[in-house]
Amino acid sequence: MISAGAALIAAVGGVFAGCQSKQSSAGTSAAPTVRVTETVTSPADPSDDSTGSDDGLAQDTPSPSPATETSGISLLGMTPVNDCSVNNEPVKVYGVEEEQALPLGSSCREGSFQLDGKYSRFQAKVGLADYSDDGASATFYVELDGEVKKTVPVGLNETKNIDLDVTGVRRIKISANYDVTACVPVWVDPVVTP
C-alpha cells in the first residue's frame, strides 16, 4: 500500500532529487501543482491514558490535530536558483514522519526560488529532525527579494508554522542558522499559493 505522501512524491516525480525539474515543451520549468495537507501537532497529555496501551503510560509522540488543506505549489517541485541538492527521503520531525520536507545540511544550506510575482502566500512548518542532539536549536529565516521578513527560533521537539504574504515577490530564500554538528533544521511542506 502506498502512503499519500509517497503518492505525492511519485506524482511530483522526485524532481527535487539533484535539483532537476521536468521541462515543458516550450523548454521552461513546469512546477507541478500539488495539494498539500498541513498537520499541526501538539504534545501528548501525560494524564490522558487513551493510548490503548496496557502499561498505563501515555505515548511521548505528538498526536496530529485535524489537518488543514492548502492548494498551492510546493517549493520542492521547483528548481532552486542556487546550488541545492536535497535528499528525498522522509524525515521525522517532532515524532511525525514528514514526506514533503527540505532538511538542511551539507548538500543544501539554503534554498532560493524564483517566484516572479506570481504568488500571494508562502506557508511552511519548521522544526528539527528527531535525531538532532538534545538541547539543539536553530533559527529559520525567510528572505523576500533579499530582505529578511521572518525569523523563527525553534528548539528540539517543537514545530512552528510560517505564513507570509509574498504578493509581488520575485525571489524567496529559505535558510536557517544552526550548529551543523548538533542538529538538522527541516522545512516541512514549503508551499506558495497563487
MDTraj code that builds the backbone (N, CA, C; nanometers):
import mdtraj as md
import numpy as np

residues = "MET ILE SER ALA GLY ALA ALA LEU ILE ALA ALA VAL GLY GLY VAL PHE ALA GLY CYS GLN SER LYS GLN SER SER ALA GLY THR SER ALA ALA PRO THR VAL ARG VAL THR GLU THR VAL THR SER PRO ALA ASP PRO SER ASP ASP SER THR GLY SER ASP ASP GLY LEU ALA GLN ASP THR PRO SER PRO SER PRO ALA THR GLU THR SER GLY ILE SER LEU LEU GLY MET THR PRO VAL ASN ASP CYS SER VAL ASN ASN GLU PRO VAL LYS VAL TYR GLY VAL GLU GLU GLU GLN ALA LEU PRO LEU GLY SER SER CYS ARG GLU GLY SER PHE GLN LEU ASP GLY LYS TYR SER ARG PHE GLN ALA LYS VAL GLY LEU ALA ASP TYR SER ASP ASP GLY ALA SER ALA THR PHE TYR VAL GLU LEU ASP GLY GLU VAL LYS LYS THR VAL PRO VAL GLY LEU ASN GLU THR LYS ASN ILE ASP LEU ASP VAL THR GLY VAL ARG ARG ILE LYS ILE SER ALA ASN TYR ASP VAL THR ALA CYS VAL PRO VAL TRP VAL ASP PRO VAL VAL THR PRO".split()
xyz = np.array([
    [0.0847, -0.1182, 0.0000],
    [0.0000, 0.0000, 0.0000],
    [0.0888, 0.1239, 0.0000],
    [0.0614, 0.2181, -0.0857],
    [0.1416, 0.3404, -0.0969],
    [0.0765, 0.4490, -0.0127],
    [0.1576, 0.5174, 0.0706],
    [0.1035, 0.6260, 0.1523],
    [0.0717, 0.7457, 0.0640],
    [-0.0124, 0.8362, 0.1160],
    [-0.0492, 0.9565, 0.0404],
    [0.0736, 1.0401, 0.0096],
    [0.1655, 1.0495, 0.1054],
    [0.2878, 1.1275, 0.0833],
    [0.3734, 1.0663, -0.0244],
    [0.3846, 0.9299, -0.0258],
    [0.4646, 0.8632, -0.1278],
    [0.4004, 0.8830, -0.2642],
    [0.2662, 0.8797, -0.2689],
    [0.1972, 0.9030, -0.3948],
    [0.2226, 1.0443, -0.4451],
    [0.2246, 1.1410, -0.3534],
    [0.2516, 1.2790, -0.3919],
    [0.3926, 1.2927, -0.4450],
    [0.4883, 1.2269, -0.3786],
    [0.6267, 1.2315, -0.4273],
    [0.6348, 1.1697, -0.5653],
    [0.5647, 1.0572, -0.5861],
    [0.5651, 0.9938, -0.7176],
    [0.5030, 1.0867, -0.8211],
    [0.3949, 1.1577, -0.7839],
    [0.3300, 1.2497, -0.8771],
    [0.4210, 1.3656, -0.9130],
    [0.4942, 1.4127, -0.8165],
    [0.5871, 1.5221, -0.8430],
    [0.7043, 1.4693, -0.9239],
    [0.7260, 1.3380, -0.9167],
    [0.8295, 1.2772, -0.9982],
    [0.9669, 1.2857, -0.9361],
    [0.9741, 1.3059, -0.8064],
    [1.1046, 1.3136, -0.7433],
    [1.1913, 1.4210, -0.8047],
    [1.1300, 1.5298, -0.8504],
    [1.2030, 1.6317, -0.9253],
    [1.3062, 1.7045, -0.8422],
    [1.2971, 1.6972, -0.7096],
    [1.3918, 1.7738, -0.6306],
    [1.5243, 1.7011, -0.6150],
    [1.5245, 1.5674, -0.6312],
    [1.6500, 1.4933, -0.6188],
    [1.7461, 1.5452, -0.7243],
    [1.8580, 1.5970, -0.6848],
    [1.9558, 1.6514, -0.7777],
    [1.9152, 1.7859, -0.8319],
    [1.8087, 1.8471, -0.7769],
    [1.7632, 1.9793, -0.8192],
    [1.7305, 1.9841, -0.9667],
    [1.6646, 1.8806, -1.0177],
    [1.6223, 1.8800, -1.1566],
    [1.4728, 1.8998, -1.1614],
    [1.4249, 1.9489, -1.2705],
    [1.2825, 1.9737, -1.2860],
    [1.2389, 1.9253, -1.4218],
    [1.1127, 1.8838, -1.4347],
    [1.0600, 1.8479, -1.5650],
    [1.0483, 1.9741, -1.6497],
    [1.0682, 1.9615, -1.7772],
    [1.0612, 2.0748, -1.8682],
    [0.9340, 2.0643, -1.9517],
    [0.8704, 2.1766, -1.9767],
    [0.7545, 2.1783, -2.0638],
    [0.8042, 2.1781, -2.2074],
    [0.7146, 2.1620, -2.3020],
    [0.7537, 2.1583, -2.4430],
    [0.8163, 2.2891, -2.4867],
    [0.7893, 2.3987, -2.4172],
    [0.8490, 2.5273, -2.4526],
    [0.9882, 2.5412, -2.3925],
    [1.0323, 2.4435, -2.3106],
    [1.1660, 2.4468, -2.2528],
    [1.1748, 2.5223, -2.1214],
    [1.0603, 2.5637, -2.0668],
    [1.0635, 2.6349, -1.9392],
    [1.0280, 2.5374, -1.8288],
    [1.0708, 2.5662, -1.7108],
    [1.0462, 2.4798, -1.5968],
    [0.8976, 2.4792, -1.5638],
    [0.8402, 2.3607, -1.5518],
    [0.6980, 2.3485, -1.5225],
    [0.6833, 2.2891, -1.3826],
    [0.6594, 2.3717, -1.2838],
    [0.6417, 2.3248, -1.1464],
    [0.5041, 2.2625, -1.1333],
    [0.4961, 2.1428, -1.0742],
    [0.3660, 2.0784, -1.0598],
    [0.2798, 2.1498, -0.9578],
    [0.1488, 2.1428, -0.9800],
    [0.0543, 2.1944, -0.8820],
    [0.0197, 2.0784, -0.7908],
    [0.0288, 2.0997, -0.6605],
    [0.0019, 1.9939, -0.5647],
    [-0.0960, 2.0420, -0.4601],
    [-0.1625, 1.9496, -0.3963],
    [-0.2483, 1.9794, -0.2817],
    [-0.1731, 1.9274, -0.1612],
    [-0.1450, 2.0146, -0.0673],
    [-0.0644, 1.9807, 0.0486],
    [-0.1540, 1.9800, 0.1712],
    [-0.1358, 1.8805, 0.2549],
    [-0.2076, 1.8739, 0.3808],
    [-0.1093, 1.9066, 0.4916],
    [-0.1394, 2.0093, 0.5692],
    [-0.0529, 2.0510, 0.6794],
    [-0.1095, 1.9939, 0.8078],
    [-0.0258, 1.9241, 0.8825],
    [-0.0665, 1.8666, 1.0094],
    [-0.0018, 1.9439, 1.1222],
    [-0.0818, 1.9933, 1.2126],
    [-0.0317, 2.0660, 1.3287],
    [-0.0317, 1.9676, 1.4445],
    [0.0804, 1.9616, 1.5181],
    [0.0908, 1.8647, 1.6255],
    [0.1008, 1.9339, 1.7602],
    [0.0617, 1.8605, 1.8629],
    [0.0750, 1.9102, 1.9996],
    [0.1230, 1.7943, 2.0857],
    [0.1920, 1.8238, 2.1962],
    [0.2423, 1.7157, 2.2807],
    [0.1295, 1.6340, 2.3424],
    [0.1598, 1.5061, 2.3672],
    [0.0614, 1.4193, 2.4306],
    [0.0383, 1.4632, 2.5754],
    [-0.0837, 1.4489, 2.6214],
    [-0.1192, 1.4839, 2.7589],
    [-0.0860, 1.3639, 2.8478],
    [0.0126, 1.3785, 2.9405],
    [0.0522, 1.2647, 3.0241],
    [-0.0605, 1.2109, 3.1116],
    [-0.1628, 1.2902, 3.1415],
    [-0.2726, 1.2430, 3.2249],
    [-0.3775, 1.1669, 3.1444],
    [-0.3659, 1.1682, 3.0110],
    [-0.4636, 1.1020, 2.9241],
    [-0.4145, 0.9619, 2.8922],
    [-0.4863, 0.8598, 2.9364],
    [-0.4468, 0.7219, 2.9089],
    [-0.5316, 0.6641, 2.7969],
    [-0.5603, 0.7427, 2.6952],
    [-0.6426, 0.6962, 2.5840],
    [-0.5590, 0.6340, 2.4739],
    [-0.4317, 0.6013, 2.5020],
    [-0.3439, 0.5451, 2.4005],
    [-0.3739, 0.3999, 2.3726],
    [-0.4508, 0.3365, 2.4583],
    [-0.4850, 0.1975, 2.4363],
    [-0.3767, 0.1026, 2.4860],
    [-0.2730, 0.1522, 2.5479],
    [-0.1668, 0.0664, 2.5988],
    [-0.2051, 0.0153, 2.7370],
    [-0.1564, -0.1044, 2.7683],
    [-0.1878, -0.1649, 2.8963],
    [-0.0945, -0.1207, 3.0075],
    [0.0145, -0.0483, 2.9736],
    [0.1105, -0.0108, 3.0760],
    [0.0704, 0.1159, 3.1517],
    [-0.0369, 0.1817, 3.1125],
    [-0.0845, 0.2990, 3.1842],
    [-0.0063, 0.4252, 3.1545],
    [0.0892, 0.4205, 3.0613],
    [0.1695, 0.5377, 3.0270],
    [0.1207, 0.5989, 2.8966],
    [0.1170, 0.7304, 2.8935],
    [0.0808, 0.8000, 2.7700],
    [0.2006, 0.7973, 2.6764],
    [0.1763, 0.7975, 2.5455],
    [0.2848, 0.7981, 2.4489],
    [0.3483, 0.9359, 2.4445],
    [0.4820, 0.9393, 2.4218],
    [0.5555, 1.0651, 2.4162],
    [0.5420, 1.1361, 2.2826],
    [0.5045, 1.0639, 2.1774],
    [0.4978, 1.1271, 2.0462],
    [0.3728, 1.2119, 2.0346],
    [0.3828, 1.3244, 1.9626],
    [0.2668, 1.4122, 1.9486],
    [0.1584, 1.3462, 1.8650],
    [0.0359, 1.3809, 1.8939],
    [-0.0746, 1.3301, 1.8141],
    [-0.1189, 1.4397, 1.7187],
    [-0.1456, 1.4017, 1.5922],
    [-0.1831, 1.5041, 1.4951],
    [-0.3195, 1.5641, 1.5248],
    [-0.3307, 1.6927, 1.4988],
    [-0.4585, 1.7620, 1.5067],
    [-0.5247, 1.7522, 1.3706],
    [-0.6486, 1.7945, 1.3574],
    [-0.7105, 1.7920, 1.2256],
    [-0.6251, 1.8695, 1.1251],
    [-0.6109, 1.8146, 1.0055],
    [-0.5247, 1.8751, 0.9033],
    [-0.5962, 1.9900, 0.8339],
    [-0.5159, 2.0850, 0.7877],
    [-0.5660, 2.1976, 0.7106],
    [-0.5200, 2.1791, 0.5671],
    [-0.6114, 2.1780, 0.4723],
    [-0.5746, 2.1586, 0.3331],
    [-0.5434, 2.2907, 0.2670],
    [-0.4326, 2.2929, 0.1909],
    [-0.3914, 2.4125, 0.1206],
    [-0.3601, 2.3771, -0.0228],
    [-0.4174, 2.4484, -0.1191],
    [-0.3804, 2.4289, -0.2584],
    [-0.2663, 2.5225, -0.2892],
    [-0.1674, 2.4715, -0.3579],
    [-0.0540, 2.5554, -0.3907],
    [0.0526, 2.4780, -0.4642],
    [0.1668, 2.5408, -0.4783],
    [0.2801, 2.4815, -0.5479],
    [0.3900, 2.4581, -0.4455],
    [0.4365, 2.3350, -0.4368],
    [0.5431, 2.3021, -0.3434],
    [0.6759, 2.3547, -0.3956],
    [0.7529, 2.4191, -0.3083],
    [0.8875, 2.4614, -0.3476],
    [0.9734, 2.3402, -0.3806],
    [0.9387, 2.2233, -0.3254],
    [1.0136, 2.1019, -0.3522],
    [1.0004, 2.0575, -0.4975],
    [0.9002, 2.1078, -0.5685],
    [0.8813, 2.0762, -0.7098],
    [0.9388, 2.1816, -0.8025],
    [0.9942, 2.2880, -0.7464],
    [1.0558, 2.3950, -0.8260],
    [1.2068, 2.3737, -0.8324],
    [1.2685, 2.4262, -0.9346],
    [1.4133, 2.4216, -0.9455],
    [1.4711, 2.5403, -0.8694],
    [1.5561, 2.5138, -0.7689],
    [1.6161, 2.6259, -0.6958],
    [1.7151, 2.7002, -0.7853],
    [1.7300, 2.8307, -0.7609],
    [1.8226, 2.9115, -0.8407],
    [1.9637, 2.9043, -0.7844],
    [1.9798, 2.8434, -0.6677],
    [2.1134, 2.8234, -0.6113],
    [2.1493, 2.6756, -0.6201],
    [2.2729, 2.6411, -0.5860],
    [2.3198, 2.5035, -0.5893],
    [2.2694, 2.4321, -0.4649],
    [2.1618, 2.3556, -0.4801],
    [2.0984, 2.2898, -0.3664],
    [2.0578, 2.1487, -0.4085],
    [2.1144, 2.0488, -0.3445],
    [2.0801, 1.9094, -0.3711],
    [2.0141, 1.8537, -0.2463],
    [1.8982, 1.7929, -0.2615],
    [1.8188, 1.7521, -0.1458],
    [1.7995, 1.6008, -0.1437],
    [1.8153, 1.5415, -0.0261],
    [1.7853, 1.4009, -0.0040],
    [1.6337, 1.3883, -0.0003],
    [1.5782, 1.3040, -0.0857],
    [1.4326, 1.2937, -0.0993],
    [1.3685, 1.1938, -0.0030],
    [1.4393, 1.1485, 0.0998],
    [1.3835, 1.0528, 0.1943],
    [1.3032, 1.1248, 0.3026],
    [1.1982, 1.0594, 0.3546],
    [1.1207, 1.1194, 0.4637],
    [1.2090, 1.1425, 0.5858],
    [1.1710, 1.2405, 0.6676],
    [1.2451, 1.2719, 0.7897],
    [1.1447, 1.2928, 0.9031],
    [1.1772, 1.2410, 1.0221],
    [1.0889, 1.2593, 1.1375],
    [1.1190, 1.3923, 1.2043],
    [1.0122, 1.4704, 1.2239],
    [1.0201, 1.5986, 1.2923],
    [0.9154, 1.5963, 1.4034],
    [0.9602, 1.6060, 1.5264],
    [0.8728, 1.6040, 1.6441],
    [0.7808, 1.4821, 1.6428],
    [0.8393, 1.3662, 1.6099],
    [0.7665, 1.2406, 1.6138],
    [0.6790, 1.2109, 1.4936],
    [0.6718, 1.3015, 1.3966],
    [0.5878, 1.2820, 1.2789],
    [0.6776, 1.2631, 1.1563],
    [0.6562, 1.1529, 1.0832],
    [0.7344, 1.1311, 0.9620],
    [0.6827, 1.2237, 0.8519],
    [0.7685, 1.3154, 0.8094],
    [0.7321, 1.4159, 0.7093],
    [0.7882, 1.3745, 0.5732],
    [0.6994, 1.3574, 0.4757],
    [0.7414, 1.3131, 0.3428],
    [0.7771, 1.4300, 0.2513],
    [0.7154, 1.5447, 0.2716],
    [0.7428, 1.6631, 0.1903],
    [0.8277, 1.7587, 0.2732],
    [0.9584, 1.7323, 0.2785],
    [1.0455, 1.8076, 0.3675],
    [1.1769, 1.8429, 0.2994],
    [1.2323, 1.9562, 0.3395],
    [1.3620, 2.0027, 0.2926],
    [1.4547, 2.0108, 0.4137],
    [1.5286, 1.9001, 0.4427],
    [1.6241, 1.9067, 0.5530],
    [1.7492, 1.9813, 0.5069],
    [1.7960, 2.0737, 0.5893],
    [1.9153, 2.1492, 0.5533],
    [2.0382, 2.0749, 0.6044],
    [2.1439, 2.0787, 0.5270],
    [2.2673, 2.0104, 0.5649],
    [2.3768, 2.0397, 0.4649],
    [2.4730, 1.9504, 0.4555],
    [2.5891, 1.9746, 0.3704],
    [2.5528, 1.9866, 0.2226],
    [2.4461, 1.9181, 0.1778],
    [2.4089, 1.9261, 0.0363],
    [2.3157, 2.0428, 0.0058],
    [2.2581, 2.1032, 0.1080],
    [2.1693, 2.2177, 0.0867],
    [2.1618, 2.2992, 0.2147],
    [2.2300, 2.4134, 0.2178],
    [2.2308, 2.5002, 0.3365],
    [2.1187, 2.6046, 0.3302],
    [2.0700, 2.6324, 0.2097],
    [1.9608, 2.7275, 0.1895],
    [1.8997, 2.7007, 0.0535],
    [1.7749, 2.7399, 0.0370],
    [1.7079, 2.7243, -0.0917],
    [1.6549, 2.8575, -0.1395],
    [1.6903, 2.8945, -0.2625],
    [1.6392, 3.0177, -0.3246],
    [1.5552, 2.9793, -0.4445],
    [1.4369, 3.0397, -0.4544],
    [1.3431, 3.0025, -0.5597],
    [1.2864, 3.1280, -0.6253],
    [1.2745, 3.1248, -0.7572],
    [1.2219, 3.2362, -0.8348],
    [1.0690, 3.2308, -0.8320],
    [1.0062, 3.3358, -0.7824],
    [0.8596, 3.3422, -0.7772],
    [0.8023, 3.4328, -0.8851],
    [0.8796, 3.5306, -0.9309],
    [0.8402, 3.6219, -1.0392],
    [0.7068, 3.6917, -1.0163],
    [0.6722, 3.7178, -0.8908],
    [0.5496, 3.7912, -0.8592],
    [0.4218, 3.7145, -0.8868],
    [0.4290, 3.5826, -0.9062],
    [0.3122, 3.5013, -0.9431],
    [0.2337, 3.4473, -0.8237],
    [0.2819, 3.4690, -0.7022],
    [0.2201, 3.4064, -0.5854],
    [0.1820, 3.5104, -0.4811],
    [0.0870, 3.4729, -0.3951],
    [0.0407, 3.5674, -0.2938],
    [0.0757, 3.5240, -0.1512],
    [0.1024, 3.3936, -0.1295],
    [0.1217, 3.3442, 0.0053],
    [0.2298, 3.2362, 0.0083],
    [0.3120, 3.2373, 0.1156],
    [0.4090, 3.1309, 0.1418],
    [0.3750, 3.0702, 0.2770],
    [0.3665, 2.9376, 0.2821],
    [0.3370, 2.8682, 0.4074],
    [0.4312, 2.7496, 0.4233],
    [0.4738, 2.7257, 0.5456],
    [0.5601, 2.6114, 0.5769],
    [0.5543, 2.5856, 0.7263],
    [0.6014, 2.4688, 0.7649],
    [0.6212, 2.4350, 0.9051],
    [0.7714, 2.4129, 0.9207],
    [0.8294, 2.4543, 1.0327],
    [0.9720, 2.4354, 1.0568],
    [0.9939, 2.3618, 1.1882],
    [1.1013, 2.2852, 1.1925],
    [1.1367, 2.2115, 1.3130],
    [1.2722, 2.1461, 1.2936],
    [1.3129, 2.0664, 1.3921],
    [1.4400, 1.9961, 1.3854],
    [1.4149, 1.8471, 1.3691],
    [1.5005, 1.7803, 1.2907],
    [1.4907, 1.6355, 1.2760],
    [1.5047, 1.5711, 1.4135],
    [1.4305, 1.4647, 1.4370],
    [1.4298, 1.3998, 1.5679],
    [1.5668, 1.3490, 1.6105],
    [1.6539, 1.3195, 1.5154],
    [1.7870, 1.2693, 1.5503],
    [1.8853, 1.3811, 1.5854],
    [1.8384, 1.5040, 1.5941],
    [1.9226, 1.6152, 1.6385],
    [1.9589, 1.5955, 1.7854],
    [2.0708, 1.6543, 1.8281],
    [2.1174, 1.6412, 1.9665],
    [2.0201, 1.7066, 2.0646],
    [2.0149, 1.6532, 2.1875],
    [1.9367, 1.7153, 2.2946],
    [1.9841, 1.8588, 2.3132],
    [1.8925, 1.9496, 2.3319],
    [1.9272, 2.0903, 2.3517],
    [1.9567, 2.1654, 2.2227],
    [1.9470, 2.0983, 2.1073],
    [1.9738, 2.1637, 1.9789],
    [1.8672, 2.2687, 1.9493],
    [1.9062, 2.3707, 1.8756],
    [1.8118, 2.4737, 1.8329],
    [1.8602, 2.5328, 1.7015],
    [1.7700, 2.6011, 1.6335],
    [1.8031, 2.6668, 1.5068],
    [1.7141, 2.7896, 1.4932],
    [1.7590, 2.8830, 1.4126],
    [1.6770, 2.9990, 1.3776],
    [1.6534, 2.9938, 1.2274],
    [1.5272, 2.9898, 1.1882],
    [1.4883, 2.9828, 1.0470],
    [1.4652, 3.1243, 0.9951],
    [1.4998, 3.1465, 0.8684],
    [1.4843, 3.2781, 0.8054],
    [1.4115, 3.2648, 0.6726],
    [1.3255, 3.3634, 0.6451],
    [1.2647, 3.3762, 0.5135],
    [1.3036, 3.5133, 0.4607],
    [1.3725, 3.5148, 0.3462],
    [1.4086, 3.6401, 0.2791],
    [1.3211, 3.6554, 0.1565],
    [1.2668, 3.7749, 0.1397],
    [1.1872, 3.8076, 0.0223],
    [1.2592, 3.9185, -0.0520],
    [1.3014, 3.8908, -0.1744],
    [1.3771, 3.9864, -0.2559],
    [1.4955, 4.0450, -0.1796],
    [1.5695, 3.9583, -0.1082],
    [1.6916, 3.9983, -0.0406],
    [1.6751, 4.0584, 0.0980],
    [1.5528, 4.0707, 0.1474],
    [1.5280, 4.1300, 0.2791],
    [1.4654, 4.0259, 0.3728],
    [1.5266, 4.0073, 0.4909],
    [1.4724, 3.9119, 0.5879],
    [1.3369, 3.9622, 0.6364],
    [1.2331, 3.8809, 0.6155],
    [1.0971, 3.9190, 0.6549],
    [1.0443, 3.8365, 0.7714],
    [1.1058, 3.7214, 0.7970],
    [1.0588, 3.6357, 0.9059],
    [1.1777, 3.5646, 0.9685],
    [1.1847, 3.5681, 1.1022],
    [1.2871, 3.4995, 1.1801],
    [1.2140, 3.4138, 1.2830],
    [1.2403, 3.2828, 1.2822],
    [1.1671, 3.1908, 1.3690],
    [1.2648, 3.0995, 1.4437],
    [1.2830, 3.1202, 1.5748],
    [1.3676, 3.0294, 1.6533],
    [1.2890, 2.9026, 1.6896],
    [1.3560, 2.7867, 1.6803],
    [1.2917, 2.6589, 1.7105],
    [1.3897, 2.5706, 1.7869],
    [1.3393, 2.5019, 1.8890],
    [1.4182, 2.4044, 1.9630],
    [1.3761, 2.2635, 1.9269],
    [1.4478, 2.1668, 1.9804],
    [1.4146, 2.0268, 1.9585],
    [1.2768, 1.9982, 2.0189],
    [1.2018, 1.9117, 1.9540],
    [1.0682, 1.8708, 1.9985],
    [0.9658, 1.9837, 1.9959],
    [0.9762, 2.0688, 1.8953],
    [0.8716, 2.1676, 1.8706],
    [0.8704, 2.2002, 1.7217],
    [0.7571, 2.2444, 1.6747],
    [0.7450, 2.2931, 1.5375],
    [0.6725, 2.4264, 1.5417],
    [0.6961, 2.5078, 1.4396],
    [0.6250, 2.6355, 1.4268],
    [0.5827, 2.6529, 1.2821],
    [0.4695, 2.7195, 1.2650],
    [0.4177, 2.7465, 1.1314],
    [0.4598, 2.8851, 1.0858],
    [0.4834, 2.8973, 0.9560],
    [0.5163, 3.0246, 0.8933],
    [0.4116, 3.0512, 0.7864],
    [0.3597, 3.1724, 0.7841],
    [0.2589, 3.2133, 0.6866],
    [0.2900, 3.3575, 0.6490],
    [0.3342, 3.3798, 0.5256],
    [0.3757, 3.5139, 0.4824],
    [0.3076, 3.5557, 0.3535],
    [0.2769, 3.6838, 0.3428],
    [0.2283, 3.7433, 0.2184],
    [0.3484, 3.7614, 0.1263],
    [0.3424, 3.7037, 0.0060],
    [0.4520, 3.7166, -0.0899],
    [0.4065, 3.7842, -0.2190],
    [0.2997, 3.8612, -0.2108],
    [0.2473, 3.9311, -0.3282],
    [0.3559, 4.0190, -0.3898],
    [0.3803, 4.0002, -0.5180],
    [0.4781, 4.0804, -0.5913],
    [0.6235, 4.0403, -0.5715],
    [0.6504, 3.9391, -0.4891],
    [0.7882, 3.8977, -0.4606],
    [0.8463, 3.8227, -0.5804],
    [0.9691, 3.8587, -0.6156],
    [1.0374, 3.7947, -0.7286],
    [1.1168, 3.6720, -0.6859],
    [1.1793, 3.6754, -0.5674],
    [1.2608, 3.5624, -0.5215],
    [1.2440, 3.5427, -0.3714],
    [1.2345, 3.4145, -0.3319],
    [1.2267, 3.3771, -0.1910],
    [1.3480, 3.2914, -0.1570],
    [1.4047, 3.3158, -0.0392],
    [1.5156, 3.2335, 0.0093],
    [1.4792, 3.1837, 0.1479],
    [1.4867, 3.0515, 0.1673],
    [1.4607, 2.9919, 0.2973],
    [1.5921, 2.9320, 0.3475],
    [1.6231, 2.9597, 0.4752],
    [1.7501, 2.9149, 0.5315],
    [1.7365, 2.8996, 0.6822],
    [1.8467, 2.8613, 0.7465],
    [1.8486, 2.8509, 0.8927],
    [1.9904, 2.8698, 0.9418],
    [2.0019, 2.9215, 1.0625],
    [2.1299, 2.9351, 1.1303],
    [2.1310, 2.8290, 1.2399],
    [2.2333, 2.7410, 1.2381],
    [2.2353, 2.6291, 1.3311],
    [2.3753, 2.5718, 1.3423],
    [2.3975, 2.4924, 1.4458],
    [2.5231, 2.4207, 1.4649],
    [2.5142, 2.2920, 1.3833],
    [2.5936, 2.2834, 1.2760],
    [2.5841, 2.1695, 1.1840],
    [2.6201, 2.0365, 1.2493],
    [2.6903, 2.0392, 1.3605],
    [2.7256, 1.9135, 1.4270],
    [2.6177, 1.8682, 1.5244],
    [2.5225, 1.9542, 1.5576],
    [2.4243, 1.9220, 1.6614],
    [2.2832, 1.8973, 1.6096],
    [2.2474, 1.9545, 1.4949],
    [2.1077, 1.9412, 1.4534],
    [2.0901, 1.9529, 1.3023],
    [1.9707, 1.9106, 1.2589],
    [1.9313, 1.9237, 1.1186],
    [1.7981, 1.9983, 1.1150],
    [1.8001, 2.1264, 1.0725],
    [1.6756, 2.2023, 1.0572],
    [1.5973, 2.1499, 0.9359],
    [1.4659, 2.1489, 0.9465],
    [1.3825, 2.0941, 0.8400],
    [1.2696, 2.1914, 0.8061],
    [1.2566, 2.2221, 0.6770],
    [1.1417, 2.2960, 0.6243],
    [1.0410, 2.1910, 0.5797],
    [0.9202, 2.1921, 0.6370],
    [0.8166, 2.0928, 0.6060],
    [0.7084, 2.1588, 0.5203],
    [0.6743, 2.0940, 0.4113],
    [0.5680, 2.1390, 0.3211],
    [0.5798, 2.2881, 0.2845],
    [0.6953, 2.3329, 0.2332],
    [0.7046, 2.4733, 0.1915],
    [0.6249, 2.4944, 0.0620],
    [0.5199, 2.5770, 0.0708],
    [0.4243, 2.5913, -0.0397],
    [0.3991, 2.7387, -0.0680],
    [0.3885, 2.7729, -0.1975],
    [0.3427, 2.9055, -0.2382],
    [0.2072, 2.8912, -0.3050],
    [0.1208, 2.9887, -0.2821],
    [-0.0155, 2.9858, -0.3350],
    [-0.0353, 3.1040, -0.4294],
    [-0.0893, 3.0775, -0.5499],
    [-0.1148, 3.1889, -0.6446],
    [-0.2167, 3.2870, -0.5910],
])
top = md.Topology()
chain = top.add_chain()
for i, resn in enumerate(residues, 1):
    res = top.add_residue(resn, chain, resSeq=i)
    for name in ("N", "CA", "C"):
        top.add_atom(name, md.element.get_by_symbol(name[0]), res)
traj = md.Trajectory(xyz[None], top)
